[in-house]
Amino acid sequence: MNRRRGWILVVLGLILAVSAGALVYVVLQNQRAEAQELAVKFAQEQAAPVPTLKLPVAARPLEPGAVLKSNDYIVKDFPLDLVPATAISDTAGLENKILVQPIGQGETFRNSQLLGGTSAAISQQLKQGQVLFAFPIIDLLSQSNLVQDGDHVDLLLTVQKKGPNGEDAGKATAITLQNIEVFKVLRPQVTEDEKQPKATALLFSMTPQDAVMVKFVKDVGGTIDFTLRSPLDKDNFQAPAVNDAELIKRYYAK
């Protein structure tokens, strides 16, 4: 009886050993198949072409003030994932542009590095010989938000005239400066409470001489108004000054 029980235990042990071996074999086969599948997938990914974009880069180190020519840049393929968001991709936008920042060899070009670029500092967007003058919003036309960036305006001034002995001699109105370029209309940032903030100042682009005149007009203490002119009108208007005598002569002395 004991011998029979011993044989049964031996047979059970052999069955368990064979089952365990079969299980290990199946697991190893599955792992090998998964490893082969991953290896094939990795090889396919490595062999697939990487999407690229052609970008102009500096052919050599370039200093501020350089006028870009075709031999100052070369075109290279950049993987799309590595393309800088601000990089210039069109070489036509580089020709004859003036650098305002240094660029290293192999570096891409950005608008902020070019004179007049839209994302450049304001001083870099000004034309040579021009200055920026901030004029506060004080007249009805400017308050109406009709004046936009790039418009041109004329400045009218009404002042109290003085006689030879300092007495009041009536008022006079004249066009002081014409065809002033509105470089930018300054407005506060948009907030949840203020979706359309009103303009606070006009930034004029003008010569230093005109800036001095505008400064005097602003401080002289008269009444200032702007008129908006058509972009087709490039020349100065001929508009004589008007005072009390001229007003009476033109409209009442008939």
C-alpha atoms as a printed R data frame, in Angstrom:
    type eleno elety resid chain resno       x       y       z
1   ATOM     1    CA   MET     A     1   0.000   0.000   0.000
2   ATOM     2    CA   ASN     A     2   2.787   2.372   0.891
3   ATOM     3    CA   ARG     A     3   4.573   1.557  -2.384
4   ATOM     4    CA   ARG     A     4   1.423   2.401  -4.336
5   ATOM     5    CA   ARG     A     5   1.049   5.703  -2.526
6   ATOM     6    CA   GLY     A     6   4.698   6.500  -3.269
7   ATOM     7    CA   TRP     A     7   4.231   5.900  -6.977
8   ATOM     8    CA   ILE     A     8   1.183   8.145  -7.011
9   ATOM     9    CA   LEU     A     9   3.202  10.964  -5.423
10  ATOM    10    CA   VAL     A    10   6.005  10.485  -7.907
11  ATOM    11    CA   VAL     A    11   3.558  10.629 -10.844
12  ATOM    12    CA   LEU     A    12   1.916  13.777  -9.423
13  ATOM    13    CA   GLY     A    13   5.335  15.398  -9.023
14  ATOM    14    CA   LEU     A    14   6.221  14.598 -12.608
15  ATOM    15    CA   ILE     A    15   2.916  16.018 -13.829
16  ATOM    16    CA   LEU     A    16   3.461  19.248 -11.848
17  ATOM    17    CA   ALA     A    17   7.032  19.567 -13.139
18  ATOM    18    CA   VAL     A    18   5.948  19.096 -16.750
19  ATOM    19    CA   SER     A    19   3.098  21.609 -16.310
20  ATOM    20    CA   ALA     A    20   5.440  24.177 -14.754
21  ATOM    21    CA   GLY     A    21   7.928  23.682 -17.583
22  ATOM    22    CA   ALA     A    22   5.201  24.108 -20.188
23  ATOM    23    CA   LEU     A    23   3.987  27.293 -18.460
24  ATOM    24    CA   VAL     A    24   7.491  28.748 -18.366
25  ATOM    25    CA   TYR     A    25   7.961  27.880 -22.039
26  ATOM    26    CA   VAL     A    26   4.699  29.620 -23.025
27  ATOM    27    CA   VAL     A    27   5.598  32.748 -21.020
28  ATOM    28    CA   LEU     A    28   9.059  32.913 -22.558
29  ATOM    29    CA   GLN     A    29   7.631  32.496 -26.047
30  ATOM    30    CA   ASN     A    30   5.141  35.331 -25.473
31  ATOM    31    CA   GLN     A    31   7.868  37.605 -24.130
32  ATOM    32    CA   ARG     A    32  10.087  36.807 -27.093
33  ATOM    33    CA   ALA     A    33   7.245  37.572 -29.529
34  ATOM    34    CA   GLU     A    34   6.533  40.915 -27.790
35  ATOM    35    CA   ALA     A    35  10.241  41.816 -27.851
36  ATOM    36    CA   GLN     A    36  10.443  41.024 -31.563
37  ATOM    37    CA   GLU     A    37   7.336  43.097 -32.245
38  ATOM    38    CA   LEU     A    38   8.776  46.082 -30.347
39  ATOM    39    CA   ALA     A    39  12.084  45.746 -32.182
40  ATOM    40    CA   VAL     A    40  10.343  45.744 -35.569
41  ATOM    41    CA   LYS     A    41   8.227  48.773 -34.591
42  ATOM    42    CA   PHE     A    42  11.294  50.691 -33.363
43  ATOM    43    CA   ALA     A    43  13.177  49.906 -36.568
44  ATOM    44    CA   GLN     A    44  10.231  51.129 -38.644
45  ATOM    45    CA   GLU     A    45  10.040  54.379 -36.674
46  ATOM    46    CA   GLN     A    46  13.759  54.957 -37.086
47  ATOM    47    CA   ALA     A    47  13.554  54.310 -40.817
48  ATOM    48    CA   ALA     A    48  10.553  56.661 -41.342
49  ATOM    49    CA   PRO     A    49  11.527  60.116 -42.760
50  ATOM    50    CA   VAL     A    50  11.333  62.965 -40.232
51  ATOM    51    CA   PRO     A    51   9.163  65.927 -41.436
52  ATOM    52    CA   THR     A    52  11.341  68.995 -41.984
53  ATOM    53    CA   LEU     A    53  11.001  72.667 -42.901
54  ATOM    54    CA   LYS     A    54  13.541  74.722 -44.840
55  ATOM    55    CA   LEU     A    55  14.666  77.788 -42.887
56  ATOM    56    CA   PRO     A    56  17.235  80.480 -43.675
57  ATOM    57    CA   VAL     A    57  20.045  80.691 -41.119
58  ATOM    58    CA   ALA     A    58  23.031  82.999 -40.797
59  ATOM    59    CA   ALA     A    59  25.927  81.861 -42.978
60  ATOM    60    CA   ARG     A    60  28.352  83.529 -40.558
61  ATOM    61    CA   PRO     A    61  28.220  85.755 -37.458
62  ATOM    62    CA   LEU     A    62  26.422  89.009 -38.316
63  ATOM    63    CA   GLU     A    63  26.651  92.287 -36.417
64  ATOM    64    CA   PRO     A    64  23.981  94.990 -35.843
65  ATOM    65    CA   GLY     A    65  23.783  97.450 -38.720
66  ATOM    66    CA   ALA     A    66  24.501  94.831 -41.377
67  ATOM    67    CA   VAL     A    67  22.338  95.051 -44.512
68  ATOM    68    CA   LEU     A    68  21.345  91.489 -45.356
69  ATOM    69    CA   LYS     A    69  22.289  90.107 -48.747
70  ATOM    70    CA   SER     A    70  21.752  86.654 -50.248
71  ATOM    71    CA   ASN     A    71  25.256  85.520 -49.270
72  ATOM    72    CA   ASP     A    72  24.588  86.312 -45.593
73  ATOM    73    CA   TYR     A    73  22.262  83.342 -45.127
74  ATOM    74    CA   ILE     A    74  21.870  79.743 -46.235
75  ATOM    75    CA   VAL     A    75  18.827  77.446 -46.203
76  ATOM    76    CA   LYS     A    76  18.836  74.369 -43.951
77  ATOM    77    CA   ASP     A    77  16.329  71.599 -43.199
78  ATOM    78    CA   PHE     A    78  14.987  71.735 -39.647
79  ATOM    79    CA   PRO     A    79  12.872  68.968 -38.056
80  ATOM    80    CA   LEU     A    80   9.413  70.387 -37.518
81  ATOM    81    CA   ASP     A    81   9.614  69.688 -33.799
82  ATOM    82    CA   LEU     A    82  12.723  71.872 -33.537
83  ATOM    83    CA   VAL     A    83  11.550  74.854 -35.618
84  ATOM    84    CA   PRO     A    84  11.444  78.016 -33.433
85  ATOM    85    CA   ALA     A    85   7.970  79.541 -33.365
86  ATOM    86    CA   THR     A    86   9.312  83.021 -34.299
87  ATOM    87    CA   ALA     A    87  11.711  81.909 -37.060
88  ATOM    88    CA   ILE     A    88  11.423  83.582 -40.477
89  ATOM    89    CA   SER     A    89  10.889  80.978 -43.195
90  ATOM    90    CA   ASP     A    90  10.698  83.219 -46.275
91  ATOM    91    CA   THR     A    91  14.061  84.452 -47.593
92  ATOM    92    CA   ALA     A    92  12.288  87.272 -49.442
93  ATOM    93    CA   GLY     A    93  11.625  88.860 -46.060
94  ATOM    94    CA   LEU     A    94  15.369  89.136 -45.376
95  ATOM    95    CA   GLU     A    95  16.702  90.833 -48.485
96  ATOM    96    CA   ASN     A    96  18.068  94.341 -47.751
97  ATOM    97    CA   LYS     A    97  16.777  94.289 -44.172
98  ATOM    98    CA   ILE     A    98  18.952  95.912 -41.499
99  ATOM    99    CA   LEU     A    99  19.950  93.963 -38.400
100 ATOM   100    CA   VAL     A   100  19.433  95.567 -35.000
101 ATOM   101    CA   GLN     A   101  20.705  92.586 -32.993
102 ATOM   102    CA   PRO     A   102  23.718  90.287 -33.460
103 ATOM   103    CA   ILE     A   103  23.086  86.848 -34.993
104 ATOM   104    CA   GLY     A   104  25.374  83.840 -34.564
105 ATOM   105    CA   GLN     A   105  26.379  81.482 -37.348
106 ATOM   106    CA   GLY     A   106  23.667  78.901 -37.996
107 ATOM   107    CA   GLU     A   107  21.050  80.872 -36.049
108 ATOM   108    CA   THR     A   108  17.578  81.432 -37.509
109 ATOM   109    CA   PHE     A   109  16.257  84.937 -38.156
110 ATOM   110    CA   ARG     A   110  13.428  86.615 -36.216
111 ATOM   111    CA   ASN     A   111  11.429  89.793 -36.915
112 ATOM   112    CA   SER     A   112  12.627  91.292 -33.641
113 ATOM   113    CA   GLN     A   113  16.197  91.190 -35.005
114 ATOM   114    CA   LEU     A   114  15.317  93.321 -38.043
115 ATOM   115    CA   LEU     A   115  14.809  97.080 -38.243
116 ATOM   116    CA   GLY     A   116  11.096  97.775 -38.523
117 ATOM   117    CA   GLY     A   117  10.068  94.242 -37.561
118 ATOM   118    CA   THR     A   118   6.572  94.033 -36.086
119 ATOM   119    CA   SER     A   119   7.791  92.375 -32.915
120 ATOM   120    CA   ALA     A   120  10.870  94.575 -32.553
121 ATOM   121    CA   ALA     A   121  11.234  97.218 -29.867
122 ATOM   122    CA   ILE     A   122   9.351 100.423 -30.733
123 ATOM   123    CA   SER     A   123  12.588 102.374 -31.144
124 ATOM   124    CA   GLN     A   124  13.683  99.860 -33.784
125 ATOM   125    CA   GLN     A   125  10.470 100.414 -35.748
126 ATOM   126    CA   LEU     A   126  11.003 104.168 -36.131
127 ATOM   127    CA   LYS     A   127  12.325 105.588 -39.373
128 ATOM   128    CA   GLN     A   128  15.716 107.240 -39.276
129 ATOM   129    CA   GLY     A   129  15.450 110.887 -38.229
130 ATOM   130    CA   GLN     A   130  12.095 110.358 -36.475
131 ATOM   131    CA   VAL     A   131  11.213 110.508 -32.801
132 ATOM   132    CA   LEU     A   132   8.168 109.342 -30.890
133 ATOM   133    CA   PHE     A   133   6.000 111.909 -29.083
134 ATOM   134    CA   ALA     A   134   3.120 110.947 -26.773
135 ATOM   135    CA   PHE     A   135   0.155 113.328 -26.928
136 ATOM   136    CA   PRO     A   136  -2.654 112.880 -24.382
137 ATOM   137    CA   ILE     A   137  -6.208 112.300 -25.607
138 ATOM   138    CA   ILE     A   138  -7.964 115.632 -25.009
139 ATOM   139    CA   ASP     A   139 -10.114 116.286 -28.091
140 ATOM   140    CA   LEU     A   140 -13.447 114.797 -29.128
141 ATOM   141    CA   LEU     A   141 -12.181 113.127 -32.322
142 ATOM   142    CA   SER     A   142  -9.482 111.175 -30.500
143 ATOM   143    CA   GLN     A   143 -11.894 110.232 -27.720
144 ATOM   144    CA   SER     A   144 -14.288 108.740 -30.286
145 ATOM   145    CA   ASN     A   145 -11.796 105.941 -31.117
146 ATOM   146    CA   LEU     A   146 -11.961 106.869 -34.808
147 ATOM   147    CA   VAL     A   147  -8.212 107.487 -35.036
148 ATOM   148    CA   GLN     A   148  -6.278 104.279 -35.709
149 ATOM   149    CA   ASP     A   149  -2.635 103.218 -35.964
150 ATOM   150    CA   GLY     A   150  -1.090 104.578 -39.171
151 ATOM   151    CA   ASP     A   151  -3.590 107.410 -39.668
152 ATOM   152    CA   HIS     A   152  -2.456 110.967 -40.368
153 ATOM   153    CA   VAL     A   153  -3.927 113.987 -38.596
154 ATOM   154    CA   ASP     A   154  -3.668 117.786 -38.608
155 ATOM   155    CA   LEU     A   155  -3.393 119.775 -35.387
156 ATOM   156    CA   LEU     A   156  -5.643 122.812 -34.900
157 ATOM   157    CA   LEU     A   157  -4.961 125.298 -32.108
158 ATOM   158    CA   THR     A   158  -7.124 128.114 -30.758
159 ATOM   159    CA   VAL     A   159  -5.331 130.642 -28.531
160 ATOM   160    CA   GLN     A   160  -6.166 133.920 -26.822
161 ATOM   161    CA   LYS     A   161  -4.346 136.739 -28.587
162 ATOM   162    CA   LYS     A   162  -2.826 139.644 -26.701
163 ATOM   163    CA   GLY     A   163  -2.638 143.275 -27.716
164 ATOM   164    CA   PRO     A   164   0.462 145.495 -27.524
165 ATOM   165    CA   ASN     A   165  -0.294 146.376 -23.891
166 ATOM   166    CA   GLY     A   166  -1.147 142.851 -22.830
167 ATOM   167    CA   GLU     A   167  -4.894 143.284 -23.240
168 ATOM   168    CA   ASP     A   168  -7.056 140.530 -24.728
169 ATOM   169    CA   ALA     A   169  -7.265 140.862 -28.502
170 ATOM   170    CA   GLY     A   170  -9.688 138.052 -29.222
171 ATOM   171    CA   LYS     A   171  -9.051 134.459 -30.159
172 ATOM   172    CA   ALA     A   172  -7.474 132.989 -33.280
173 ATOM   173    CA   THR     A   173  -7.514 129.466 -34.713
174 ATOM   174    CA   ALA     A   174  -4.967 128.007 -37.110
175 ATOM   175    CA   ILE     A   175  -3.563 124.742 -38.361
176 ATOM   176    CA   THR     A   176  -0.201 124.430 -36.651
177 ATOM   177    CA   LEU     A   177   1.132 121.096 -37.948
178 ATOM   178    CA   GLN     A   178  -0.172 118.957 -40.782
179 ATOM   179    CA   ASN     A   179   0.051 115.347 -41.903
180 ATOM   180    CA   ILE     A   180   1.240 114.033 -38.521
181 ATOM   181    CA   GLU     A   181   1.694 110.254 -38.548
182 ATOM   182    CA   VAL     A   182  -0.108 108.399 -35.760
183 ATOM   183    CA   PHE     A   183   2.415 105.679 -35.035
184 ATOM   184    CA   LYS     A   184   0.193 104.013 -32.442
185 ATOM   185    CA   VAL     A   185  -2.932 104.672 -30.405
186 ATOM   186    CA   LEU     A   186  -2.269 103.822 -26.768
187 ATOM   187    CA   ARG     A   187  -5.027 101.968 -24.938
188 ATOM   188    CA   PRO     A   188  -5.097 100.194 -21.559
189 ATOM   189    CA   GLN     A   189  -5.072  96.408 -21.555
190 ATOM   190    CA   VAL     A   190  -8.378  94.625 -22.069
191 ATOM   191    CA   THR     A   191  -9.854  93.293 -18.821
192 ATOM   192    CA   GLU     A   192 -12.961  91.376 -17.826
193 ATOM   193    CA   ASP     A   193 -14.602  94.632 -16.735
194 ATOM   194    CA   GLU     A   194 -13.351  96.712 -19.682
195 ATOM   195    CA   LYS     A   195 -13.613  94.912 -23.014
196 ATOM   196    CA   GLN     A   196 -13.033  98.049 -25.141
197 ATOM   197    CA   PRO     A   197 -10.846 100.440 -23.146
198 ATOM   198    CA   LYS     A   198 -10.720 104.019 -24.395
199 ATOM   199    CA   ALA     A   199  -7.529 105.428 -25.855
200 ATOM   200    CA   THR     A   200  -5.336 107.423 -23.503
201 ATOM   201    CA   ALA     A   201  -2.730 108.932 -25.861
202 ATOM   202    CA   LEU     A   202  -1.597 109.226 -29.456
203 ATOM   203    CA   LEU     A   203   1.996 108.309 -30.272
204 ATOM   204    CA   PHE     A   204   3.230 110.559 -33.074
205 ATOM   205    CA   SER     A   205   6.192 109.689 -35.311
206 ATOM   206    CA   MET     A   206   7.772 112.989 -36.358
207 ATOM   207    CA   THR     A   207  10.961 114.952 -36.777
208 ATOM   208    CA   PRO     A   208  12.556 116.465 -33.652
209 ATOM   209    CA   GLN     A   209  11.658 119.956 -34.939
210 ATOM   210    CA   ASP     A   210   7.971 119.056 -35.203
211 ATOM   211    CA   ALA     A   211   8.124 117.410 -31.775
212 ATOM   212    CA   VAL     A   212   9.336 120.708 -30.277
213 ATOM   213    CA   MET     A   213   6.430 122.535 -31.943
214 ATOM   214    CA   VAL     A   214   3.881 119.981 -30.705
215 ATOM   215    CA   LYS     A   215   5.331 120.271 -27.210
216 ATOM   216    CA   PHE     A   216   4.881 124.056 -27.288
217 ATOM   217    CA   VAL     A   217   1.344 123.788 -28.663
218 ATOM   218    CA   LYS     A   218   0.439 121.303 -25.909
219 ATOM   219    CA   ASP     A   219   1.795 123.573 -23.168
220 ATOM   220    CA   VAL     A   220   0.694 126.977 -24.464
221 ATOM   221    CA   GLY     A   221  -2.719 126.653 -22.841
222 ATOM   222    CA   GLY     A   222  -4.992 126.948 -25.876
223 ATOM   223    CA   THR     A   223  -7.702 124.615 -27.160
224 ATOM   224    CA   ILE     A   224  -6.465 121.712 -29.284
225 ATOM   225    CA   ASP     A   225  -8.372 119.614 -31.806
226 ATOM   226    CA   PHE     A   226  -7.252 117.114 -34.415
227 ATOM   227    CA   THR     A   227  -8.684 116.561 -37.871
228 ATOM   228    CA   LEU     A   228  -8.362 113.206 -39.642
229 ATOM   229    CA   ARG     A   229  -7.086 113.469 -43.204
230 ATOM   230    CA   SER     A   230  -7.452 111.207 -46.217
231 ATOM   231    CA   PRO     A   231  -4.427 109.043 -47.062
232 ATOM   232    CA   LEU     A   232  -4.649 110.520 -50.576
233 ATOM   233    CA   ASP     A   233  -3.796 114.011 -49.274
234 ATOM   234    CA   LYS     A   234  -0.016 114.185 -48.969
235 ATOM   235    CA   ASP     A   235   0.499 117.959 -49.337
236 ATOM   236    CA   ASN     A   236  -0.262 120.663 -46.784
237 ATOM   237    CA   PHE     A   237  -3.631 122.392 -46.953
238 ATOM   238    CA   GLN     A   238  -3.796 126.136 -47.486
239 ATOM   239    CA   ALA     A   239  -6.038 127.280 -44.644
240 ATOM   240    CA   PRO     A   240  -5.452 130.831 -43.350
241 ATOM   241    CA   ALA     A   241  -5.853 131.479 -39.633
242 ATOM   242    CA   VAL     A   242  -9.247 132.674 -38.435
243 ATOM   243    CA   ASN     A   243  -9.803 135.347 -35.766
244 ATOM   244    CA   ASP     A   244 -12.733 137.565 -34.753
245 ATOM   245    CA   ALA     A   245 -12.097 140.053 -37.552
246 ATOM   246    CA   GLU     A   246 -11.796 137.342 -40.199
247 ATOM   247    CA   LEU     A   247 -14.965 135.645 -38.929
248 ATOM   248    CA   ILE     A   248 -16.936 138.901 -39.117
249 ATOM   249    CA   LYS     A   249 -15.489 139.754 -42.533
250 ATOM   250    CA   ARG     A   250 -16.307 136.330 -43.968
251 ATOM   251    CA   TYR     A   251 -19.776 135.717 -42.578
252 ATOM   252    CA   TYR     A   252 -21.258 138.923 -41.132
253 ATOM   253    CA   ALA     A   253 -19.928 141.896 -43.137
254 ATOM   254    CA   LYS     A   254 -22.287 141.476 -46.087
